[in-house]
């Protein structure tokens, strides 16, 4: 059971990093720092958008833009930290 909890924790951490990288790529592409016409950059940003958008879309309905900045990735990362913390507490009880 502990190995399953560790796997879920790892997947959540990986997803959290995908959210961070997607947010950074969106900022860089909006600012014109990276070229989204590059095939590799487009593929990476499209992949990250497709895996993060289903989780971010419901949060965007409730969290308004603050000064033009989307705070939904921050809310989702905090939720992931909460779930990971609960998993660690539950895993500590198992051992």
N, C-alpha and C positions, 0 to 999 in steps of 0.2 A: 504494500500500500504506500509505503514511503517513496518508493521509486516512481510511482504514478504522480504523487504530489510534486516530486522534484521535476518531473517532465512537464507538468502543467506550469510550474513556476518558470522553467526555462522558456517555454513557448510564450508565456506572458511577457517575459523580459525581452525576447526577440521581437514581439509585436510592439512593445514600447519603443524599441530602437527604430523600428520601421516608421512609427508615427513621427519621431524626432527627425529622421532623415527626410521624410516626406515634407514636413514643415520647412526644413531648411532649403530643400530643393524648390519649393514653391516660392520662398522669399527670393532665392537667387535667380530664378527664372523671371519673376516679376520685375526684379531690378535690372535685368538684362546682363547679369554676370555670366550666366551659362547659356549656351545656345541650345534651345529645345528642338531645333531642326536637326541636330546631331542624332543619328539613329539610336546610339547606345543611351544617350541621356533621355531621349524620348521613351525608350523601352523601360528604363528604370523608373522614371517618374510616373509613367502610366501604370506599371505594376504596383508601385507603392500607393498610387491613388485608388486603384481598384481594391486593394486589400484594406485600406484605412477608411475609405469613404463610407462603407456601410455602418461602421461604428461611430463615425463622426457626425453623420447626417442627423440622427435623432437628437444629439446633444446641441446641434446648431439651432434647432427649433426653440430651445429653452434658454440658451446662453446668447445674449445679444453681442454685437460687435462693440468693442470698446475702443473708440478712437480709430476705427477702421481696422483694428486688429482682431483676428479670429482667436478666441480663447478656448475653443472646443478641444484642440489637442491637449491643452494644459489640464482641462477637466478630465479627459479620458486617461491621461497619464496618472493623475491623482487617484482615479478609480482603480487603475491597474495596480498602483502601489498598495491601495487598501486591500485588494483581493490577494495580492502576494503576501501581505502581512498576515492576513487571516489564514492563508494556507500554511504559513510557517508556524503559527500558533497551533493550528490543528495538527500539523506534523509533529510538533514537540509533544503533544499529548499522546500521540500514538507510540512514540518511542518510550 
